[in-house]
Amino acid sequence: MERLLITGARVLAPDALSAPFLEILLEGERIAALLPPGTAVEDAARHDATGRLVIPGLVNGHTHGHGGLSKGMGDKWDLALLLTHAPWIGGGRGLEEKRLATTLTAVEMLRKGCTAGYDLAFEFPGPSVEGLQAMAEAYEAVGLRAVLAPMVADLTFFQATPGLIQALPEEHQARAAGMSMARADDTLSTIHAAAKAWRGGAVRLGCAPTIPLHCSDAFLEGCRDLSAEHGLPMQTHVAEARYQAGGGELRYGSTLLAHMDRLGLVNERFSVAHGVWLTDADLALLAARGGGLSHNPGSNMRLASGIAPARAAIRAGVTVGLGTDGSGSSDNQNMFEAMRLAAFASRLWDGATEEDWLGTAECVRLATEGSAKLLGLDAGVIAPGKLADLVFLDLGHINWAPFNDAANQLVFTEDGLALREVMVGGTWKLRDGRVLGIDEAALARQAQEAADRLAAANAATRSWCEAIAPHVSCHCRALAGRFTAARRLLRAD
């Protein structure tokens, strides 16, 4: 087993409260020991990391690889409008576009300090074994770990949102009603086939019933059974937007999470993405079942969803991680920004005191150890026995001049520009400013060619989506007003 001794660096402590000078001994893909500076180690190669701060690789608790081709699509959109425009944003993609989008996402995550991500990957009208394999290969080429969970549903946004089709002008109703997802049985069979053929490695297969309202009860139960049969982690968008919480009460007579629990989905393999409008009872339920929550503050603010109750979730005993969401809904994969926004957002709760705020060291732990738990990874902390997923930051960079406090500067100052090297499983994936597995210049050219091609192909669909958008917005805002069990917006409501 190859041994490597990393010398000369400051190393972030597991509690993220200090960064002493230590030497890190790696054996294969794991950390073997943390040693005092100058310790003699035989039979180990050496890497001089003088002037570096070494931190655990950041773990993105919730993203969408297909969003790599969708940066900057739209401005004043809430979640309902984003879903309205989804047919042209993501329409017309073949296998190579799916691979390309995921590669873009993976490269950006790596360049911004991520070593793993929970990717809810979408294909329309349903997943394909070939598509999932292509997206897994994209992560493998870049060198990241991932949970790749096909984001699936058997109802469209228009079918799923109570009263929405009827709220559209009559000339648009037939087109909205005529849209369809793949048959439920076909989708479940595809995931089953993919799970049986999955070859393991750094990319693990998951399952992601996208939004409870978008799934029939029978389909949710099918996802539950697949998760149990194959041990698949499961993540779903629960109570992301207030209109969804209102729609859940209207359809189920309960919260969305309570309904999923009645169907048996909420367990230790289950995590909620966003969870902005979860109630206190929801949080208690999630904790009791051993579930988790990915807090995605950038997306939640970008789409006007509100501020998730991260502190309340932590106090309830929920495993909490941090995520960026996809680049189609938050426009970047910067987990340094996610930490910063999580800290800032926690200070805006009406009546909150310093005890309620998320501190910087806590935000670092959420973005590393917390998210790693959501993915089921033995990572997220620099300690013996853990996976050697490491990020090296240049302490000579302006972000760190002077070095005062590691956690405060990671969250309040760092933006990814001081990042110099990234290691996944003891192997270099980014070094000397280069992503080692990818030709980034070619990737950029391919991305622009694909974006131009897809824009032309989806132009007519875009015009239709823009025509119905005001009606969707009006209806979903009215639906949101029905839900009064939680307050998550910084205004009187």
TAPE-V343869 format. One line per field, one symbol per residue. psi: psi as a letter, one per 40 degrees, with the letter a starting at -180 (. if undefined). Layout:
# TAPE-V343869
psi=???
This chain:
# TAPE-V343869
psi=hhhhhhieiihhideeeigihiihhhhbeihdihiihehhhifhiihhfheihhiihihhehihdeedefhfgicghaddddddeddddeifhadddddddddddddddddfeheiihhghhhheiiiddddddddddddddeiiihhhhhiieiiddddhhedddeiideedddddeiiiiidddddddddddddeheaaehiiahghdhddehidddddddddddddefhihiihhfdiddddddddddefiidddddddeedhaeehihhcfdfiidddddddddeeiihhhgddddddefdahigddddddeehhhaiidiieeeeeifheddddddddddeeehheiiddeihidddddddecddddddefigaeihiheihghihhiheeiddehihdhddddddddheeeehdihhhfehhdhifehhdeigddddddddddddddddddedddddddddeddddddddddddedheeiheifih.
